[in-house]
Amino acid sequence: MAVHDDCKLKFLELKAKRTYHFTVFKIEEKQKQVIVEKLGEPTDSYEAFTSSLPADECRYAVYDFDFVTDENCQKSRIIFIA
């Protein structure tokens, strides 16, 4: 199974530049490779992310999770979801 070059590029843009809030990947059966299916805008909500995932098909995603710690510090973590 190959991974399209665009997958790595979009992940690095999310990680380094915070260009996207999430990226959804799918396996393209005909081409036998993983491709980018959807990119979430920085203003998109978690609900926009979950609604972009189909109920009956497999997807992989990277989500930029923002949260506030107990010490009231704003943090962000990148989460891989399978």
C-alpha positions, 0 to 999 in steps of 0.5 A: 500500500502506497501513501500519496505525497500529498498526505505527508505534505498536508500533515506537515502543514497541519503540524508546523503551520496549523493551516488545517484543523484536521485532515481525513485520509482514505484508502483508494482501492483502485490506486492501492494508495492512501490519499487526502479526502478532506481538509478542515479549515482552522475555524472548523469545529469538532462537529464539522470533523465528525460529520466528515467521517462516513458511518460505514467506511474506514477512514484515518484522520489527524486532528489538532485538539485544543484544550485548557489545562488545570493550570489554565494554560492553552495547549494543543495536541495532534491526535491520530485517529484510526 
